[in-house]
Amino acid sequence: MKKVVAVGLCAAGVAICQQPKFELADVHSSKTSRSAAQNFGGVLRAGKYVNRDVTMLGLIEAAYKVKEDAIAGGPGWVASDLFDIVAKVPEGTKMAEANQMLQSLLEERFKLVAKHETHPVPRYVLTVGKGGSKLKPASGSGQGCQPVQQPGGGRGRDAGVLRNFIVECHNLTAAEIADNLHQMGGAGYFDHDLTDETNLTGSFDFKLEWTAPVALVAKGADGISIFDAVDKQLGLKLDLKDVPMPALVIESVNRKPTANEPRVEKELAIEPARFEAASIKPATPDNQMTGLLYQGGSTMRAGGTLRSLISMSLQVSPNFGKDIVVGLPKFADETHWEINAKVPTTGEGAPNVVNGRPLPPPLSIGLEMLNNLLIDRFGLKTHREQREITVYVLTAGKGKPRMTAAKDSDRTACKPAPNATPPLPGIRMTGCTNTSMGELAENLQRMAPAYIDHPVVDETGIEGGWNFFIGWTPLALLQQVDNPNQPLGTAADPTGISFFEALERELGLKLVKQTRMYPVIVVDHIEEKPVE
């Protein structure tokens, strides 16, 4: 019989052991949309531990100090459901102690049971290619990688955003090469850590040139992925494999936490987040931006028309502002506003310090401060109701969907898939795992915002979670403006594939523009100009 041991300080058979606990904790599902979810880890502030918009994987990572991709087992939702935790801690509590308290919370409130064991963990494995290594033995005392300056400035040989990255590296071991490659490629190429299995000894010099993921499609045959660059220029290979490593295996965990104590609402109440100060003025024609930007330190900048600012502050995609934010007067689409704001120094909205590094407040808190600014300075009043609007209806095409049924343990996610085979050369792929059709409908607007200009409603009738890959040509590269009579969503370039075509060809699904009842935000009142 397999023995299951709950993780934690008391799991090692210690005779006298008392796991630290939070004095009181508010645990609930986050109201933040996935498009606005941003988590930098837990913070300690004014006698409270606060961790917002965090997945179960993120909570386990914080509590047990193990990387997310070294957490195995568990249901797919551990990677997608979002939670907020606000807990009371004793004065002087350090983060290491708070993380131990978080262990107790996960075990008591979510009934988490897990164990440490060796388990296959996905890693990009660096090995020597068939033709042998092309690395040169180190010939100097300097160490590290530096960008190569090219004629005309910048770090590459091409103009503008299409420049390749070129670096020269000196005196690196094979393990250090793996670490540097991970930093160079970033999340656009590597969704897991790299590990060295080259068996090469000594230190090496090399030069490497590759194309950023976002420029691969535009550069076509002139582009080179970091995988091809490592192969052709260094004589090494990068393959995604499952590598046996120490891991934390989830045996069981509840999706819904146990109920909060009644006193939580009063004792752990947090004041709504507000900017400490803000200037609002019409933007000049040459200095207009739309969005919310943390500028470092204590300042944030926002910009847009009132419609776009209201949409953004309520976590509505800018593409859907005219569909979902209704009842606005004409002036809400005319003046472009510039907002420069100071975030608070303490409490909600203050910059977070995580592992000694200052980070902005979570995006959801920044948007909350923006919304409260619109309420305070423009007198914004809204309510929500159902109305008939234009939507894209996601339907099943003819024949069976070209997707694979997911296992319950597959992690729910949609993210870049640099190793997937594209339908056409140069197209970047996205891979989704354990994704329902409702979740896909929600994800489509984030996948291809240039294409999706109305909300998406799932009417496929397809149940369960699915695994699949999809790739398409960015809308700007289809050059539709050169052919105004061409139907929206069809490829002007015969070598390209639009997002709508990709859904049908690659997944067996269709998007059809229709009208449906949909939840909207009705603006009851808004002032044309802000009060001082």
C-alpha positions as CSV (number, residue, x, y, z in Angstrom):
1,M,0.0,0.0,0.0
2,K,1.4,3.4,-1.0
3,K,2.0,5.6,2.0
4,V,0.8,9.3,1.5
5,V,2.4,11.9,3.7
6,A,1.1,15.4,4.0
7,V,3.9,17.9,3.3
8,G,4.8,20.5,5.9
9,L,7.1,20.9,8.9
10,C,5.3,18.2,10.8
11,A,5.6,15.5,8.1
12,A,9.0,14.2,9.2
13,G,7.9,12.4,12.4
14,V,9.0,15.1,14.8
15,A,7.8,14.2,18.3
16,I,6.8,17.8,19.3
17,C,5.8,20.0,16.4
18,Q,3.4,22.8,15.9
19,Q,2.9,24.2,12.4
20,P,2.6,28.0,12.4
21,K,-0.8,29.3,11.4
22,F,-2.4,32.6,10.4
23,E,-4.3,34.2,13.2
24,L,-7.3,34.7,10.8
25,A,-7.6,34.3,7.0
26,D,-9.9,35.5,4.3
27,V,-9.8,33.0,1.4
28,H,-12.0,33.4,-1.6
29,S,-12.1,33.1,-5.4
30,S,-10.7,36.1,-7.2
31,K,-13.1,38.3,-9.2
32,T,-10.3,39.4,-11.5
33,S,-10.7,38.3,-15.2
34,R,-7.9,36.2,-16.5
35,S,-6.8,38.9,-18.9
36,A,-6.1,41.2,-16.0
37,A,-4.6,38.6,-13.7
38,Q,-1.1,39.4,-12.5
39,N,0.6,37.9,-9.5
40,F,4.0,38.8,-8.0
41,G,3.7,36.6,-4.9
42,G,2.6,37.3,-1.4
43,V,3.5,40.4,0.5
44,L,3.5,41.4,4.2
45,R,1.9,44.7,4.8
46,A,0.5,46.4,8.0
47,G,0.1,43.1,9.9
48,K,-1.4,41.3,7.0
49,Y,-0.2,38.7,4.4
50,V,-1.8,39.5,1.0
51,N,-1.6,37.4,-2.1
52,R,-4.0,38.3,-4.9
53,D,-5.0,36.7,-8.2
54,V,-2.9,33.6,-7.5
55,T,-3.4,30.1,-8.8
56,M,-3.2,27.0,-6.6
57,L,0.2,26.3,-8.2
58,G,1.3,29.7,-7.2
59,L,0.2,29.2,-3.7
60,I,2.0,25.9,-3.4
61,E,5.1,27.4,-5.0
62,A,5.1,30.2,-2.4
63,A,4.3,27.9,0.6
64,Y,6.8,25.1,-0.2
65,K,9.4,27.0,-2.3
66,V,9.2,24.6,-5.3
67,K,8.9,25.8,-8.9
68,E,5.5,25.4,-10.5
69,D,6.7,23.0,-13.2
70,A,8.1,20.8,-10.4
71,I,4.7,20.4,-8.9
72,A,3.1,17.2,-10.3
73,G,-0.4,15.7,-10.1
74,G,-3.6,17.3,-9.2
75,P,-6.5,18.4,-11.3
76,G,-6.2,20.8,-14.3
77,W,-7.8,23.8,-12.5
78,V,-4.8,24.2,-10.2
79,A,-3.1,26.2,-13.0
80,S,-6.1,28.4,-13.9
81,D,-8.5,29.1,-11.0
82,L,-7.6,32.4,-9.3
83,F,-7.7,33.1,-5.5
84,D,-7.3,36.0,-3.2
85,I,-5.8,35.5,0.3
86,V,-5.7,38.2,3.0
87,A,-4.5,36.9,6.4
88,K,-3.6,38.4,9.8
89,V,-0.1,37.8,11.0
90,P,1.6,38.5,14.3
91,E,3.8,41.7,14.5
92,G,7.3,41.0,13.2
93,T,6.4,38.0,11.0
94,K,9.0,37.3,8.3
95,M,8.1,36.0,4.9
96,A,9.6,32.6,5.6
97,E,7.2,32.3,8.6
98,A,4.3,33.5,6.5
99,N,5.0,30.8,4.0
100,Q,4.9,28.2,6.7
101,M,1.5,29.6,7.8
102,L,0.4,29.4,4.2
103,Q,1.2,25.6,4.3
104,S,-1.1,25.3,7.2
105,L,-3.8,27.2,5.4
106,L,-3.6,25.1,2.2
107,E,-3.8,21.9,4.3
108,E,-6.7,23.1,6.4
109,R,-8.8,25.2,4.1
110,F,-8.2,23.4,0.7
111,K,-7.4,19.9,2.3
112,L,-4.2,19.8,0.3
113,V,-2.3,16.4,0.6
114,A,0.9,16.1,-1.3
115,K,4.3,14.3,-1.0
116,H,7.9,14.7,-2.1
117,E,9.2,12.2,-4.6
118,T,11.2,11.9,-7.8
119,H,8.9,12.6,-10.7
120,P,9.2,13.4,-14.5
121,V,9.5,17.2,-14.8
122,P,9.5,19.0,-18.2
123,R,12.8,20.5,-19.1
124,Y,14.6,21.8,-22.2
125,V,17.6,19.4,-22.4
126,L,20.8,20.7,-23.9
127,T,22.9,18.0,-25.7
128,V,25.6,17.8,-28.3
129,G,24.2,17.5,-31.9
130,K,25.1,14.7,-34.3
131,G,27.8,16.7,-36.0
132,G,29.5,17.5,-32.7
133,S,30.0,20.7,-30.8
134,K,31.1,23.9,-32.6
135,L,32.0,25.7,-29.4
136,K,35.5,27.2,-29.2
137,P,37.7,26.6,-26.1
138,A,37.8,29.8,-24.0
139,S,40.8,32.0,-24.8
140,G,40.6,34.9,-22.4
141,S,39.8,35.9,-18.8
142,G,36.5,37.7,-19.4
143,Q,33.3,35.9,-18.6
144,G,29.6,36.4,-19.7
145,C,27.6,37.4,-22.7
146,Q,27.4,40.8,-24.3
147,P,25.3,42.2,-27.2
148,V,27.1,42.9,-30.4
149,Q,26.6,46.5,-31.6
150,Q,25.7,46.7,-35.2
151,P,26.1,49.6,-37.7
152,G,23.4,52.1,-37.2
153,G,22.9,51.2,-33.5
154,G,20.9,48.5,-31.9
155,R,21.9,44.9,-31.4
156,G,21.1,43.4,-34.7
157,R,21.7,43.6,-38.4
158,D,18.2,44.4,-39.6
159,A,16.2,47.7,-39.3
160,G,13.6,48.4,-36.6
161,V,11.8,45.6,-34.9
162,L,13.1,43.0,-37.4
163,R,16.7,43.1,-36.1
164,N,18.2,39.8,-35.0
165,F,19.7,39.5,-31.6
166,I,23.5,38.9,-31.7
167,V,25.6,38.1,-28.6
168,E,29.2,37.1,-27.9
169,C,29.8,34.9,-24.9
170,H,33.1,34.1,-23.3
171,N,34.4,31.6,-20.8
172,L,31.2,29.8,-20.0
173,T,30.8,26.2,-18.9
174,A,28.1,24.1,-20.5
175,A,25.8,24.5,-17.5
176,E,26.3,28.3,-17.7
177,I,25.5,28.2,-21.4
178,A,22.2,26.5,-20.5
179,D,21.5,29.2,-17.9
180,N,22.3,32.0,-20.4
181,L,20.2,30.5,-23.2
182,H,17.2,30.5,-20.9
183,Q,17.6,34.2,-20.1
184,M,18.2,35.0,-23.8
185,G,15.2,33.2,-25.1
186,G,12.9,34.2,-22.3
187,A,9.3,33.1,-22.1
188,G,8.7,33.6,-25.8
189,Y,10.8,30.5,-26.4
190,F,11.2,28.7,-23.1
191,D,8.2,27.8,-20.9
192,H,10.4,25.5,-18.8
193,D,13.9,25.7,-17.4
194,L,17.0,24.4,-19.2
195,T,19.2,21.6,-18.0
196,D,22.7,20.6,-19.3
197,E,23.3,17.1,-20.5
198,T,26.1,17.7,-23.0
199,N,28.8,16.1,-20.8
200,L,31.2,18.8,-22.1
201,T,34.0,19.9,-19.8
202,G,35.9,23.1,-19.6
203,S,34.8,26.6,-20.7
204,F,33.9,28.0,-24.1
205,D,33.6,31.1,-26.3
206,F,30.8,31.4,-28.9
207,K,28.7,33.9,-30.9
208,L,25.0,33.4,-31.3
209,E,22.4,35.1,-33.6
210,W,18.7,34.5,-33.4
211,T,15.3,36.2,-34.1
212,A,12.9,37.3,-31.5
213,P,9.7,35.2,-31.5
214,V,7.5,38.1,-32.5
215,A,9.6,38.8,-35.6
216,L,9.8,35.2,-36.9
217,V,6.7,35.4,-39.1
218,A,7.6,38.8,-40.6
219,K,11.2,37.7,-41.4
220,G,10.1,34.5,-43.0
221,A,13.0,32.5,-44.4
222,D,15.4,35.1,-43.0
223,G,14.4,34.4,-39.5
224,I,16.1,31.9,-37.2
225,S,14.6,30.6,-34.0
226,I,16.8,30.2,-31.0
227,F,16.5,26.4,-31.3
228,D,17.8,26.4,-34.9
229,A,20.5,28.9,-33.9
230,V,21.8,26.7,-31.1
231,D,21.8,23.7,-33.5
232,K,23.4,25.3,-36.6
233,Q,25.7,27.8,-34.9
234,L,26.8,25.9,-31.7
235,G,26.4,22.3,-32.8
236,L,24.1,21.7,-29.8
237,K,20.4,20.6,-29.5
238,L,17.5,21.7,-27.3
239,D,14.8,19.2,-26.8
240,L,11.8,19.3,-24.5
241,K,11.8,16.1,-22.4
242,D,10.5,14.8,-19.1
243,V,13.5,14.6,-16.7
244,P,13.3,12.7,-13.4
245,M,13.8,15.4,-10.7
246,P,12.7,16.0,-7.1
247,A,9.1,17.2,-7.3
248,L,6.0,17.8,-5.1
249,V,3.2,15.5,-6.1
250,I,-0.4,16.6,-5.3
251,E,-2.4,13.6,-4.1
252,S,-5.6,15.6,-3.5
253,V,-6.9,19.2,-3.1
254,N,-10.3,20.8,-2.9
255,R,-11.3,23.3,-5.5
256,K,-13.5,25.2,-3.0
257,P,-11.9,26.3,0.3
258,T,-13.8,25.9,3.6
259,A,-15.9,28.9,4.6
260,N,-14.4,32.0,6.1
261,E,-15.1,32.8,9.8
262,P,-17.9,35.4,10.2
263,R,-15.5,38.0,11.7
264,V,-13.3,38.0,8.6
265,E,-15.4,40.7,6.9
266,K,-14.8,43.1,9.7
267,E,-11.3,42.3,11.0
268,L,-9.6,41.8,7.6
269,A,-11.5,44.5,5.6
270,I,-9.2,46.5,3.3
271,E,-10.0,50.0,2.1
272,P,-10.6,50.3,-1.7
273,A,-7.4,51.1,-3.6
274,R,-7.1,54.7,-4.6
275,F,-4.3,56.8,-6.1
276,E,-2.7,59.2,-3.6
277,A,-2.9,62.0,-6.1
278,A,-3.5,62.4,-9.8
279,S,-3.4,65.0,-12.6
280,I,-5.9,64.7,-15.4
281,K,-5.7,66.8,-18.6
282,P,-6.5,66.5,-22.3
283,A,-3.6,64.8,-24.1
284,T,-1.7,66.6,-26.9
285,P,-2.1,65.0,-30.4
286,D,1.6,64.0,-30.4
287,N,1.5,62.5,-26.9
288,Q,-1.5,60.1,-26.8
289,M,-1.3,56.7,-25.2
290,T,-4.1,54.2,-24.4
291,G,-3.6,51.9,-21.4
292,L,-2.2,51.8,-17.9
293,L,1.5,51.9,-17.3
294,Y,3.5,51.6,-14.1
295,Q,6.5,53.9,-14.5
296,G,8.5,52.7,-11.6
297,G,8.8,54.2,-8.1
298,S,5.5,55.7,-7.1
299,T,4.0,56.8,-10.4
300,M,1.5,55.3,-12.9
301,R,0.3,56.8,-16.2
302,A,-3.0,56.1,-17.9
303,G,-4.5,57.4,-21.1
304,G,-7.4,57.1,-23.5
305,T,-10.9,58.4,-24.1
306,L,-13.5,58.1,-21.4
307,R,-14.9,55.0,-23.1
308,S,-11.5,53.3,-23.2
309,L,-10.6,54.4,-19.6
310,I,-13.9,53.1,-18.3
311,S,-13.6,49.8,-20.2
312,M,-10.1,49.3,-19.1
313,S,-10.9,50.1,-15.4
314,L,-13.7,47.5,-15.4
315,Q,-11.5,44.8,-17.1
316,V,-13.3,45.0,-20.4
317,S,-11.2,44.4,-23.5
318,P,-10.7,47.7,-25.4
319,N,-11.9,45.8,-28.5
320,F,-15.3,45.3,-26.9
321,G,-15.7,48.8,-25.4
322,K,-18.5,49.9,-27.8
323,D,-20.3,46.6,-27.3
324,I,-20.2,46.2,-23.6
325,V,-19.9,49.8,-22.2
326,V,-23.2,51.4,-23.3
327,G,-25.1,54.6,-22.5
328,L,-22.1,57.0,-22.9
329,P,-22.6,60.5,-24.3
330,K,-20.8,61.6,-27.5
331,F,-18.0,63.4,-25.7
332,A,-16.9,60.1,-24.1
333,D,-15.4,59.1,-27.5
334,E,-13.9,62.6,-28.4
335,T,-11.4,63.8,-25.9
336,H,-8.3,61.8,-25.2
337,W,-7.2,62.2,-21.6
338,E,-3.8,61.9,-20.0
339,I,-3.6,60.8,-16.3
340,N,-0.4,61.0,-14.2
341,A,-1.0,59.4,-10.8
342,K,0.9,58.7,-7.6
343,V,0.3,55.3,-6.1
344,P,0.0,55.1,-2.3
345,T,3.1,54.5,-0.2
346,T,1.3,51.9,2.0
347,G,-1.7,49.6,1.8
348,E,-3.5,48.5,-1.4
349,G,-1.9,49.9,-4.5
350,A,1.6,50.5,-3.0
351,P,4.5,49.0,-4.9
352,N,5.3,45.5,-3.7
353,V,8.8,44.4,-2.6
354,V,9.2,40.7,-3.4
355,N,12.6,39.0,-2.6
356,G,14.1,42.5,-2.2
357,R,12.9,43.6,-5.6
358,P,10.4,46.5,-6.0
359,L,7.5,45.4,-8.2
360,P,4.3,47.3,-9.3
361,P,1.0,46.5,-7.6
362,P,-1.0,43.8,-9.4
363,L,-2.8,45.0,-12.5
364,S,-6.2,44.4,-11.0
365,I,-5.3,46.8,-8.2
366,G,-4.0,49.4,-10.6
367,L,-7.3,49.1,-12.5
368,E,-9.3,49.4,-9.3
369,M,-7.4,52.7,-8.5
370,L,-8.2,53.9,-12.0
371,N,-11.9,53.1,-11.7
372,N,-12.1,54.9,-8.3
373,L,-10.4,57.9,-9.9
374,L,-13.1,58.0,-12.6
375,I,-15.8,57.7,-9.9
376,D,-14.2,60.5,-7.8
377,R,-13.2,62.9,-10.5
378,F,-15.7,62.3,-13.4
379,G,-18.7,61.2,-11.2
380,L,-18.9,57.8,-12.9
381,K,-22.0,55.7,-12.0
382,T,-22.8,52.4,-13.7
383,H,-25.0,49.3,-13.4
384,R,-25.0,46.0,-15.1
385,E,-27.8,44.3,-17.1
386,Q,-28.4,41.9,-20.1
387,R,-28.8,43.4,-23.6
388,E,-28.6,42.1,-27.1
389,I,-25.3,42.9,-28.8
390,T,-23.1,41.7,-31.6
391,V,-20.9,38.7,-30.7
392,Y,-18.9,36.0,-32.4
393,V,-20.6,32.6,-31.9
394,L,-18.1,29.7,-31.6
395,T,-19.7,26.7,-33.3
396,A,-18.5,23.2,-34.3
397,G,-17.8,22.8,-37.9
398,K,-18.7,19.7,-40.0
399,G,-17.1,16.5,-38.9
400,K,-15.3,15.8,-35.6
401,P,-13.3,18.5,-33.9
402,R,-9.6,18.1,-34.6
403,M,-8.6,18.2,-30.9
404,T,-7.6,15.5,-28.3
405,A,-9.6,14.8,-25.2
406,A,-7.6,16.0,-22.2
407,K,-6.8,14.0,-19.0
408,D,-8.2,15.5,-15.8
409,S,-4.6,16.0,-14.6
410,D,-3.6,18.0,-17.7
411,R,-2.9,21.6,-16.5
412,T,-5.5,24.1,-17.9
413,A,-3.5,26.7,-19.9
414,C,-3.0,28.3,-23.3
415,K,0.5,29.6,-24.0
416,P,3.2,29.8,-26.8
417,A,4.3,26.4,-28.1
418,P,7.7,27.0,-29.8
419,N,8.2,23.3,-30.5
420,A,4.9,22.6,-32.2
421,T,4.8,22.0,-36.0
422,P,3.1,25.0,-37.7
423,P,0.6,24.6,-40.6
424,L,2.8,26.9,-42.7
425,P,6.5,27.8,-42.4
426,G,7.2,30.7,-40.0
427,I,3.9,30.7,-38.1
428,R,4.0,30.8,-34.3
429,M,2.0,28.2,-32.5
430,T,-0.2,28.4,-29.4
431,G,-0.8,25.3,-27.4
432,C,-3.8,24.8,-25.1
433,T,-4.3,22.0,-22.6
434,N,-7.4,20.8,-20.8
435,T,-9.3,23.8,-22.2
436,S,-13.1,23.7,-22.4
437,M,-14.9,25.4,-25.2
438,G,-16.1,28.1,-22.8
439,E,-12.5,28.8,-21.8
440,L,-11.4,28.8,-25.4
441,A,-14.1,31.4,-26.2
442,E,-12.8,33.5,-23.3
443,N,-9.2,33.0,-24.5
444,L,-9.7,33.9,-28.2
445,Q,-9.8,37.6,-27.5
446,R,-6.4,37.4,-25.8
447,M,-4.9,35.1,-28.4
448,A,-5.8,37.3,-31.4
449,P,-7.0,40.8,-30.4
450,A,-6.4,42.2,-33.8
451,Y,-9.0,39.8,-35.2
452,I,-11.6,39.5,-32.4
453,D,-13.5,42.8,-32.2
454,H,-16.6,41.5,-30.4
455,P,-17.1,39.2,-27.4
456,V,-17.1,35.4,-28.1
457,V,-19.9,33.1,-27.0
458,D,-19.6,29.3,-26.9
459,E,-22.4,27.4,-28.7
460,T,-20.3,24.4,-29.8
461,G,-22.1,21.9,-27.5
462,I,-18.8,20.3,-27.0
463,E,-18.2,19.2,-23.4
464,G,-15.0,18.5,-21.4
465,G,-11.4,19.7,-21.7
466,W,-9.3,19.5,-24.8
467,N,-5.7,19.6,-25.9
468,F,-4.8,21.3,-29.2
469,F,-2.4,23.5,-31.1
470,I,-3.3,26.5,-33.3
471,G,-1.3,28.9,-35.4
472,W,-2.2,31.8,-37.7
473,T,-0.7,34.8,-39.5
474,P,-0.8,38.2,-37.7
475,L,-3.5,40.4,-39.2
476,A,-1.1,43.1,-40.1
477,L,0.9,40.7,-42.3
478,L,-2.1,39.8,-44.4
479,Q,-2.1,43.3,-45.9
480,Q,-5.9,43.4,-46.2
481,V,-5.8,47.2,-46.7
482,D,-4.4,46.6,-50.3
483,N,-7.6,44.8,-51.2
484,P,-10.6,46.6,-49.7
485,N,-13.1,44.3,-51.4
486,Q,-11.7,41.2,-49.6
487,P,-14.0,39.7,-46.9
488,L,-12.8,40.3,-43.3
489,G,-10.7,37.4,-41.9
490,T,-9.5,35.9,-45.2
491,A,-5.9,35.9,-46.1
492,A,-4.7,38.4,-48.8
493,D,-1.4,36.7,-48.8
494,P,-1.9,33.1,-50.2
495,T,0.9,31.9,-48.0
496,G,-0.8,33.2,-44.9
497,I,-3.7,31.9,-42.8
498,S,-6.1,34.1,-40.9
499,F,-7.2,33.4,-37.4
500,F,-10.7,32.5,-38.6
501,E,-9.3,30.1,-41.2
502,A,-7.0,28.6,-38.6
503,L,-9.9,27.8,-36.2
504,E,-11.7,26.0,-39.0
505,R,-8.8,24.2,-40.7
506,E,-6.8,23.2,-37.6
507,L,-9.5,22.7,-34.9
508,G,-12.7,22.1,-36.9
509,L,-14.4,25.1,-35.2
510,K,-16.0,28.3,-36.7
511,L,-16.7,31.8,-35.6
512,V,-19.9,33.3,-36.9
513,K,-21.0,37.0,-36.2
514,Q,-24.5,37.1,-34.7
515,T,-26.5,38.9,-32.0
516,R,-27.0,37.5,-28.5
517,M,-28.1,38.6,-25.1
518,Y,-24.9,39.4,-23.2
519,P,-24.0,41.2,-19.9
520,V,-23.2,44.9,-20.5
521,I,-22.2,47.8,-18.3
522,V,-24.7,50.7,-18.5
523,V,-23.3,54.2,-17.7
524,D,-25.9,56.1,-15.7
525,H,-23.8,59.2,-15.3
526,I,-20.5,60.7,-16.4
527,E,-19.2,64.3,-16.4
528,E,-17.6,65.7,-19.5
529,K,-14.7,67.2,-17.5
530,P,-13.0,66.1,-14.2
531,V,-13.5,68.0,-11.0
532,E,-10.4,69.3,-9.3
